[in-house]
Structure formats: C-alpha cells, structure tokens
Amino acid sequence: MVIVRRDPASPHCPPLDRERELIHVDCASHTYADGSVGIHNMCFSVLRNEIVVLCGPNGSGKSTLIEHLNGLLTPSQGEIWVGGRSITKGERTDLWKEVGVVFQRSDDQLFAPTVLDDVMFGPLNLGLTRPEAHAAAISALEAVGAADLVSKIPGYLSGGQKRLVSIAGVLAMRPKIIVLDEPTSDLDPLHSDRIEKVIRTFKEEYGISVVIATHDLDLAARIADRVCLVKNGAVFAEGTPEEIFYNPELIEEAGLMLPHTVRIYLEFCATGGIEPTDHPVRLEELIVSLQRRSCDSSR
C-alpha cells in the first residue's frame, strides 16, 4: 500500500478493495445541533481481516465517526455502507450484530447486577437460550482473561477490569467488526498490555476486523495493519504504519508526535550520519535495525 491522501473536494471516495470491504464511508458529514461539525467529507473503509487505527488529536472527529459505524448517529450528508447495505437510509436493523462498539467510558456500557449478567445481555438479545448465552459469555470472558470476574459487581471493578468486561460483552455477540474508542486510555501498563493482546486475538483467532480510535501512536505502531490520520473531521492520509510514521511532515500536519520507536531510530541515524533506509515501527524491528546498523558501522 502507498500513502493515500484524500482530496476534500472529491464528491466520492473510491473503495480501497471491493472484495474485502466491510464498511465504506463515502464523504459523510455530520453537524451537531449546536452547529459544531463532528465529521466533514469523511472517507473511511474497513476491510476484512485487518486492524485499522484512526489516529488524531482530541476533537479531530474520531469518536463521531465511531458513532456512525453502528448507527448511533447518521450523517447529514454522504453515505455509509455496512455489509453492502446503506445505513444512511434507515437500514439499521440488527446493525449491532455486525458492528460492536466498545466506548471509552466503560461505565456507559456496564449496567447489569453482575459481570455474567452484563456479558450475557447481548447474546440473549440475539435470541440465544439462557444456556447458550451463558456459554457465550463464559467463552468471551475467558478469551479476554476475565473469567475470574464472572460473579463480581461491575461498579466495584477497577478501570482495567471494566474495560475487559466491556470488550467481553461485545465479543460474546461475535460481530464481524469490533470498534474500540481509546481502548487503553487511563489504564495501568499491565491492563493496557492485556487489552492490546486481546485485540490481536480478535483478528488472529476469531477473524474479526478491528477499528481503533486513538492518539497513542505507540499503540498504533505496534498493532495496526493500516493507519488513518484524522484532522478537522476527515481522514486526510492513510497507509501502512511504516509509510505513515516515517513521514514526519504528515504526523506534524495531524498534530501528533512520532512513535517512540521511530524517534529513536531516526535520532540514532542522525547521530551516526546514517541514511534511515529501514522503517522499524515495532520494538523487535527496531532492535534488529539497530543491531544491523551497529554491525555495518563497525566494519
């Protein structure tokens, strides 16, 4: 993939890959009742079997886009297609079966007396029997490493535990796409790492596509197949992490900072007068690149 820069003047967004596209947002705009613009001429796609990360500062439009993906909001202009049907024109019945959303505030999703009741809620609404819903809930809790919380009261859980239970509640319904808004924000490193590993299993073990909205470019560098930069309510550039994060001008334009791995590598190359031909974004890639560069310089 090469970096794609979106033309805000274009009336339509061509599909990235027709065969793999699960969601297609075609120049969608949404203005709130107070006149503030949430998204504007937004072009965005989700492909089968990928993790796509929306990167942008607070207020850039990431959360507003997320609320359009499962029909909580509808665009005032443009079209949004999910699974080949337009949800802009009211075809939103059972959309939550296809797109599951985990919001930034876990308390907005947890409401039942116990964790088990909460995670069973979705499967029961899918029409599963209580034994089937119970099995689905237990399986989802085990998948996120939270089976020990099954009888706990959600309100008494820690922030990290609440996030895991919220994710389990969505996973239990086995949607085709799971969308997470700032999934590791305000969490301790242990729970952040656990949630990051859980997100990987969605794609690798369940074949679920994942959308993540975050301003944490270190997370994006570690986990993304594709990165979309968001500014002023629109995706203005997208590409692989290697392409996006080794374009400092793009990152500056987005109002963000380069991931730590990229900064370390670029500073290492600059200090040694080395051309940064490698593009490591993950820690293991950085180590290999630094070792190779060190060996080259010692010869």
N, C-alpha and C positions, 0 to 999 in steps of 0.2 A: 504494500500500500504506500502511496505517496501522499504527502500532505495535501489535503483538500481545503482550500479557502472558499468560504461561502460568499456568494455575491448577494448582498442585501437587496439589490434592485431586481433580482430574478423573480419571476412570478411563481415558479415551481421549483421543487427540489427533486432532482432525479434520484431514483433508488440506488443505493450502493451496490446491492446484489439482490436481484429479484428472486432468485431461487432460495435464498436464506433469510429474507426479510420477514420478521415477525411484527415489527412496529414501524410505521412510516409516518413521520410528522412533516406535513407539507406546508411550509410558510404559515405556520399558525401564530396568531396573535391573541393576547388576552389583556383587557384593561379592566381593572377593578372598579368597584362602584365609586371610589373616591377619586378616580381619574388616573391613578398610578398605573404604569404599564408593567405587567408581570413578565410576559414574553412578547417578542415582536419579530415577525417573519422568521420564526424558529423552524429550522430544518434539522431533523434528527431521525436516526434509524437504529433499530435493534435487530441484530442478526442472530440466527440460530447458532447455539453453542459458542457464545462469546461473553466476555466480561467487558462492558463498555463503561468508561468512567467519565462523568461530567465534571470538569474542573473549572472553578471560577470562584471569585471572592463572594462574600456575603452580599446579597442583593442583586446578583447577576442574573437570576431567573431560574436557577437550578430547581428549587423547590416548587416553583409554579409549574414548571414543565412536568415534574413528577406527578403533581395532582391532576394533570391532563391525561396521563398514561393509563389510569384506571377509571376515568370518567368522573372524578370528583369535581373537576372543572371542565368546561367545554370552551373551545376557542371562539372568540368573536369574529375571527376571520381565519381562513385556511382550513385544512383537512387533517384529520388524524385517523389512520387506519391501523387496526389491531387484528391480526389473523385474517387479513383480507376483507374485513368489513369496516365501514366508516362509522366511527363512534361519534362523529360530529353531528350526524343527522339523527341521533337518538337511538342508534342500535347498540345500547349499552347493557342489555340484559345479560346477566351472568358474566359480565366482564371480569369480575373479581376472581373467577375461576381460572382465567388466563393470565392475569397480571396481579401479583400480590405485592403490596407496598408495606415496607417497614419504615415508619416515620421516625424522625429524630427524637421526639419525646415519647418514650415507651409508655408513659402514663396515659397517653392518648389512646392506646390500644388495649391496655390491660384493665379488665373491669369485673371479671368473674370472681367467685369466692376463693377458688384455689387455682393453682397453676394448671392442673389437669383439666378443670372445667374450662379454663380460658383457651387452652390449645385444642380441646375437643369442639369448641363452638363452631369453628369453620367447617370441619368435616361433617358435623351434624346438619349444618345448613346446606351442605352438598347433597344431603339425602342419605348419608350412611346411617346404618343402625348404630345403636349405642356401643355394642361390642366392636363394630368396625371402626367407629370414631375413636374409641378408647385405644385400639391397636394403632391407629394412625397417629394419635397424639403421643403415645409412648415411643413409637418409632422416631418421630420428629424430635422429641426431647433427647432421646439417645443420640441422634445424629448431631445435635449441637452441644452435647456434653452436659446436659442439664437434667438428666433423668432423676437425679437426687433431689430435685426441687418439686417433684410431682405433687406433693401434698401441702406445699407452702402457700401462704397468702401472698399474692402478688405485691401488695402495698408494702410488705415488710422486706422485700428483696433489695439487694444493692443495685446500683445503676447498671453494672455489667450483667448481673443476673436477669434483670428486667429486659435488657436488650436481647439476651439469648432466648428468653421465653417468647418475646415478641416475634423473633425470627422463626422459632419453632411453630408458632401459631400460623404463620404464613406457609411454611414448608409443609405442614400437615395437610394442606389442601392441594399440594403438588401442582402449582401453576406452571405454565410454560416459561414465565418470566418473573423474576423477583427483583424489585426495585428497593434500594436502601438509601435513605437520606442521612448523610453524615453518620455512618454506622459505628464509627469508633470515637466520635467526639465525646469529650468529658469522661472517658474511661481510663482506668489504670492500664499500664502496659500489658499485664497478664491477660485481662479480658479483651483488650484490643487484639492481641495476637491470636487468641482463641477465635474471635469473630472473623478475623482475616482467614484463618484456616477453614472455618465453616463455609465462608463464601466460596473458597476454592472447590469444596466438595459439591456445591450446587452444580457447577459445570462439569466437573470431572466424574462424579459418581451418579448424579441424577439427570444430567443433560439439560439442566435449566440454564437459560440465559440470565445474565445479571446486569443490572444497571446500578451504578453507584454515583451519588452526588456528593462531592467533597471538595474542600480547598486544601486537603492534605495531599500534596504531590508526592510525598514519600510513599504513601499507601498506593497511590495510582501507579507509581513506577514499579512497585512490587507485584501488582495484581492485574493490571489492565492488559487486554488484548488491543484495545483501541481507546484513545483519549480524545475527548471533545472539549475544546476550550470555549467557555461561555462568557459573554460580555454584553451588557446592555440588552439582556433578554433574548440573545440569539447565539447559536453556535457559529463562531466565525472561522474556526480551523479545526481539523481533526486528522489523526494519523496514528501510527504506532507510537508507543512510548519512546522508542529510540529516535524516531523522527521528530516528535513534538518537543521532547525535553532537551534535545541538542540543537534547538533553535531558540537561543536566549531572547531574541527580539520578539518572538511570539509570546513567550512567557511574560516578558515585561509588558507587552500590549494587553495581556489578560489580567494584569495587576497581581501576579503571583510570583513566587520565588522558585528557583530550580530545586529539584530534589537533592538531598544531601549527597547521594552517590554521584550525581552529575557534577555538582560543585567541587567535590573532592577530586574527581578525575580531571576536570578542566584546570583546576588550580595546580595539580601535580604536573600536568603537561606544560602549563605556562611557566612554572618554576624551572622545569628542565629544558625549556625551549623545544618541546616535542609537539609535533602535529597530532592533534587528537583524532586519529583515524578510527579508533574503536568508539563504540557508543554504549558503554555499560550503563544499565539503569538499575539492576538488582545487585545486592551485595556480593553474591557469588561471582557475578560477571565482573564487578569492579576488582575483586581480588585477583582474578585471572589476568585482567588487563594490566594491573599494576605490576604483577609478577613478570609478565612478558616484557613490559616496558623497562623494568629494572634490569632484566637479563640483557636486553638489547643495548642498554646504555653502558653496561659493564664490559662489553666486548671491545 
